[in-house]
């Protein structure tokens, strides 16, 4: 079997697992507790709460309209993975909602937390394979094309509006607050899944013993180092600066090495959103 085909099978299999986990979080915990989360799934749950119309069908129908609109406004840029994810997630939502009739957890706060974690894990897995669940992402991109508003803000505003709308159905501030809790935990979980185990830090090291530090890092940590030319404005003295990119867990060993060689070294440590290339992550389409 060709490597590319095997790679595609692996990616779609992992995406399917992520979609199932996401659907399980909604149907087993959030929906039975009448908690509304963000995104188009949140809109579909509002429709269900108001009319008992199946969530899977609402989710598929709304996304179908958004995809058709996006083809016209943005071009065919979303790819087959998005259409696959939307279709499979709608099936999982329909099947699991039909199977799960009773709440698994009777405490609303626990339902919100567990449901949000599962939903976030599922979406994080899908994103990690270069997929997308569509929904408010499509709305954000369409608005961003004609207005100078970042997609992140559009998605946030949309989620707040969707969750706040639950008050019109339940007339309960408590359920609305649970919705915001769900939104926050889901967002945090997605970030944790995408970057938690691969979180990278960037170190700038200012030291007169930069050569010794670079040698130790290269030999002990097996990481590359870039030496930059710098100049202190106050002293007007030339200096060498080490730029080092490593995994979060490796940074502690590097700080230990620096302390051993030059306790007076000046070190700046920053979290970075992502590092792509040899020794780190590959760029996802």
ChimeraX attribute file (.defattr): number of C-alpha atoms within 10 A of each C-alpha:
attribute: neighborCount
match mode: 1-to-1
recipient: residues
	/A:1	5
	/A:2	6
	/A:3	8
	/A:4	9
	/A:5	10
	/A:6	10
	/A:7	11
	/A:8	12
	/A:9	12
	/A:10	13
	/A:11	18
	/A:12	18
	/A:13	13
	/A:14	17
	/A:15	27
	/A:16	20
	/A:17	14
	/A:18	26
	/A:19	28
	/A:20	21
	/A:21	22
	/A:22	26
	/A:23	29
	/A:24	21
	/A:25	25
	/A:26	28
	/A:27	27
	/A:28	23
	/A:29	29
	/A:30	30
	/A:31	23
	/A:32	19
	/A:33	24
	/A:34	21
	/A:35	30
	/A:36	32
	/A:37	33
	/A:38	27
	/A:39	23
	/A:40	22
	/A:41	27
	/A:42	24
	/A:43	24
	/A:44	22
	/A:45	29
	/A:46	26
	/A:47	17
	/A:48	17
	/A:49	19
	/A:50	13
	/A:51	9
	/A:52	10
	/A:53	14
	/A:54	18
	/A:55	25
	/A:56	25
	/A:57	16
	/A:58	21
	/A:59	26
	/A:60	22
	/A:61	15
	/A:62	15
	/A:63	23
	/A:64	17
	/A:65	11
	/A:66	18
	/A:67	22
	/A:68	13
	/A:69	15
	/A:70	18
	/A:71	12
	/A:72	9
	/A:73	12
	/A:74	15
	/A:75	11
	/A:76	12
	/A:77	9
	/A:78	16
	/A:79	11
	/A:80	11
	/A:81	19
	/A:82	19
	/A:83	19
	/A:84	17
	/A:85	21
	/A:86	21
	/A:87	18
	/A:88	20
	/A:89	24
	/A:90	23
	/A:91	20
	/A:92	20
	/A:93	25
	/A:94	19
	/A:95	14
	/A:96	17
	/A:97	20
	/A:98	11
	/A:99	11
	/A:100	14
	/A:101	11
	/A:102	12
	/A:103	16
	/A:104	13
	/A:105	16
	/A:106	12
	/A:107	11
	/A:108	19
	/A:109	20
	/A:110	15
	/A:111	26
	/A:112	30
	/A:113	21
	/A:114	21
	/A:115	29
	/A:116	29
	/A:117	24
	/A:118	25
	/A:119	30
	/A:120	28
	/A:121	26
	/A:122	28
	/A:123	28
	/A:124	28
	/A:125	24
	/A:126	27
	/A:127	18
	/A:128	19
	/A:129	20
	/A:130	16
	/A:131	24
	/A:132	24
	/A:133	24
	/A:134	20
	/A:135	24
	/A:136	22
	/A:137	17
	/A:138	21
	/A:139	18
	/A:140	20
	/A:141	20
	/A:142	17
	/A:143	14
	/A:144	15
	/A:145	13
	/A:146	8
	/A:147	9
	/A:148	8
	/A:149	13
	/A:150	13
	/A:151	19
	/A:152	14
	/A:153	11
	/A:154	18
	/A:155	20
	/A:156	16
	/A:157	13
	/A:158	18
	/A:159	23
	/A:160	18
	/A:161	14
	/A:162	23
	/A:163	25
	/A:164	20
	/A:165	17
	/A:166	25
	/A:167	16
	/A:168	11
	/A:169	12
	/A:170	15
	/A:171	11
	/A:172	11
	/A:173	12
	/A:174	13
	/A:175	22
	/A:176	24
	/A:177	17
	/A:178	24
	/A:179	28
	/A:180	20
	/A:181	17
	/A:182	28
	/A:183	26
	/A:184	17
	/A:185	21
	/A:186	27
	/A:187	18
	/A:188	17
	/A:189	22
	/A:190	24
	/A:191	15
	/A:192	16
	/A:193	18
	/A:194	20
	/A:195	16
	/A:196	12
	/A:197	11
	/A:198	17
	/A:199	18
	/A:200	22
	/A:201	20
	/A:202	18
	/A:203	21
	/A:204	18
	/A:205	23
	/A:206	19
	/A:207	21
	/A:208	14
	/A:209	14
	/A:210	20
	/A:211	13
	/A:212	15
	/A:213	22
	/A:214	23
	/A:215	14
	/A:216	17
	/A:217	20
	/A:218	13
	/A:219	10
	/A:220	12
	/A:221	15
	/A:222	12
	/A:223	16
	/A:224	15
	/A:225	18
	/A:226	11
	/A:227	15
	/A:228	11
	/A:229	9
	/A:230	13
	/A:231	12
	/A:232	9
	/A:233	8
	/A:234	6
	/A:235	7
	/A:236	9
	/A:237	9
	/A:238	11
	/A:239	14
	/A:240	17
	/A:241	22
	/A:242	20
	/A:243	17
	/A:244	20
	/A:245	24
	/A:246	22
	/A:247	18
	/A:248	16
	/A:249	13
	/A:250	14
	/A:251	19
	/A:252	11
	/A:253	14
	/A:254	20
	/A:255	18
	/A:256	12
	/A:257	19
	/A:258	24
	/A:259	13
	/A:260	11
	/A:261	16
	/A:262	17
	/A:263	12
	/A:264	12
	/A:265	15
	/A:266	12
	/A:267	15
	/A:268	11
	/A:269	14
	/A:270	12
	/A:271	13
	/A:272	12
	/A:273	9
	/A:274	14
	/A:275	19
	/A:276	10
	/A:277	8
	/A:278	7
	/A:279	13
	/A:280	15
	/A:281	11
	/A:282	10
	/A:283	10
	/A:284	10
	/A:285	7
